[in-house]
Amino acid sequence: MLIGSKGYPISYECSELIEELKKDIRECGKDKLLAVWLKEYKEHGIEFAVNYDFVVDEAPIEASELEADERLAVMTAESLLDLLIKQNDPVQIYDLHEPHVRTIKELRTACDMTQKEFSEYFGIPKRTIEDWEAGRRKPSQWAVELIEYKLKKEGLI
């Protein structure tokens, strides 16, 4: 369950999608890259993952095929599973609109990891971590939130 911009909890029932993804993870691995359909619910100030497809040589969908309130994001199967469990949870509330969003460097140092260790732990190239921390590139907010969620879930912060 997530907190919408209006301040009330919202969950999105996606147990069938979770089970399908678990099967795909068993067959293809947790590091498999996926194109994820994110649907925005403007009235609630939130978006949910509603579908996915494997990233292969060609685009999984043409931009013209997306609805006006949808966008594609690329993430690993493991990251998508964490997100789906989070958005499907009818009990635990996760506030995605906290006043302070931690930086990648704050998250990395909070769990006492080097850039190399952090890179290997999440399967993110070390150069990308370096670029994020130096301000040369900026990670998407959902990526930072998923990284923080995983670190909290595994008791590292």
C-alpha positions in Angstrom: 0.0 0.0 0.0 1.3 3.4 -0.9 0.4 6.9 0.2 -1.1 9.1 -2.5 -0.4 12.9 -2.8 -3.7 13.5 -1.0 -2.3 11.7 2.1 -4.4 8.6 2.1 -3.3 5.0 1.6 -3.8 3.3 -1.8 -3.1 -0.3 -2.9 -3.3 -1.9 -6.3 -4.3 -5.5 -6.5 -1.7 -7.3 -8.7 -1.3 -10.7 -7.2 -1.7 -12.4 -10.6 1.1 -10.2 -12.0 3.3 -11.1 -9.0 2.8 -14.8 -9.5 3.6 -14.5 -13.3 6.7 -12.5 -12.5 7.9 -15.1 -9.9 7.6 -17.8 -12.5 9.6 -15.7 -15.0 12.3 -15.1 -12.3 12.6 -18.8 -11.7 13.0 -19.4 -15.5 15.1 -16.3 -16.4 16.7 -15.0 -13.2 16.2 -12.0 -11.0 18.6 -9.8 -13.0 16.6 -10.0 -16.2 15.8 -6.6 -17.6 12.1 -5.8 -18.1 10.2 -3.0 -19.7 7.5 -2.0 -17.2 4.3 -0.2 -17.9 3.6 2.4 -15.3 0.1 3.9 -15.1 -0.3 7.3 -13.5 -3.4 8.0 -11.4 -3.3 11.8 -11.3 -6.3 12.1 -9.0 -4.3 10.3 -6.4 -0.8 11.5 -7.3 0.6 8.0 -7.7 1.6 5.5 -10.4 1.5 1.8 -10.4 3.3 -0.9 -12.4 0.5 -2.6 -14.3 2.4 -4.9 -16.8 5.8 -5.8 -18.1 7.7 -7.5 -20.9 11.2 -8.7 -21.5 13.7 -6.2 -22.9 15.1 -7.7 -26.1 16.6 -6.2 -29.3 13.5 -4.3 -30.2 11.2 -2.1 -28.2 8.5 -4.1 -26.4 5.9 -1.5 -27.4 5.8 1.5 -29.6 5.3 4.8 -27.8 2.2 5.5 -29.8 0.7 2.3 -28.3 0.9 3.7 -24.8 -2.1 5.4 -23.3 -1.8 9.0 -22.3 -1.4 8.1 -18.6 1.2 5.4 -19.1 5.0 5.4 -19.5 7.6 2.7 -19.8 10.5 2.2 -17.4 13.3 -0.4 -17.4 14.1 -2.3 -14.3 15.3 -5.7 -13.2 12.8 -8.5 -12.5 13.9 -8.4 -8.8 13.2 -4.6 -8.6 9.8 -5.0 -10.2 8.9 -7.8 -7.8 9.8 -5.6 -4.8 7.7 -2.8 -6.3 4.7 -5.0 -7.0 4.7 -6.5 -3.5 4.9 -3.0 -2.1 2.0 -1.7 -4.2 -0.1 -4.8 -3.6 0.3 -4.8 0.2 -3.1 -4.1 1.9 -1.6 -3.7 5.4 1.9 -2.1 5.4 1.8 1.6 4.3 4.8 3.0 2.4 5.0 6.7 2.0 6.5 7.7 -1.3 6.0 11.4 -0.6 8.3 11.7 2.4 9.7 15.3 2.8 13.3 14.2 2.4 14.3 11.8 -0.3 17.8 10.4 0.4 20.5 10.6 -2.2 22.3 7.5 -3.5 25.4 8.6 -1.6 23.4 8.9 1.7 21.9 5.5 1.1 25.2 3.9 0.3 27.0 5.5 3.3 24.1 4.6 5.6 24.7 0.9 4.9 28.5 1.4 5.1 29.2 0.1 1.6 31.9 1.3 -0.8 30.8 2.3 -4.3 32.1 -1.0 -5.6 30.1 -3.0 -3.0 27.0 -1.0 -3.6 27.4 -1.5 -7.3 27.8 -5.2 -7.0 24.9 -5.5 -4.5 22.4 -3.8 -6.8 23.9 -4.9 -10.1 24.3 -1.3 -11.1 27.6 -0.3 -13.0 30.1 1.4 -10.6 30.4 4.2 -13.1 26.7 4.9 -12.8 27.0 5.1 -9.0 30.0 7.5 -9.4 28.0 9.6 -11.9 25.0 9.8 -9.6 27.1 10.7 -6.6 29.1 13.3 -8.5 25.9 14.9 -10.0 26.8 14.1 -13.6 23.7 12.0 -13.9 20.5 11.8 -11.8 18.8 8.6 -10.9 15.0 8.5 -11.4 13.1 9.0 -8.2 11.5 5.5 -8.4 15.0 4.0 -8.6 16.1 5.8 -5.5 12.9 4.7 -3.7 13.4 1.1 -4.7 17.0 1.1 -3.6 16.0 2.6 -0.2 13.1 0.1 0.1 15.4 -2.9 -0.5 18.0 -1.6 1.9 15.3 -1.1 4.6 13.6 -4.5 3.8 16.9 -6.3 4.2 17.8 -4.4 7.4 20.8 -2.7 6.0 19.6 0.8 7.0 
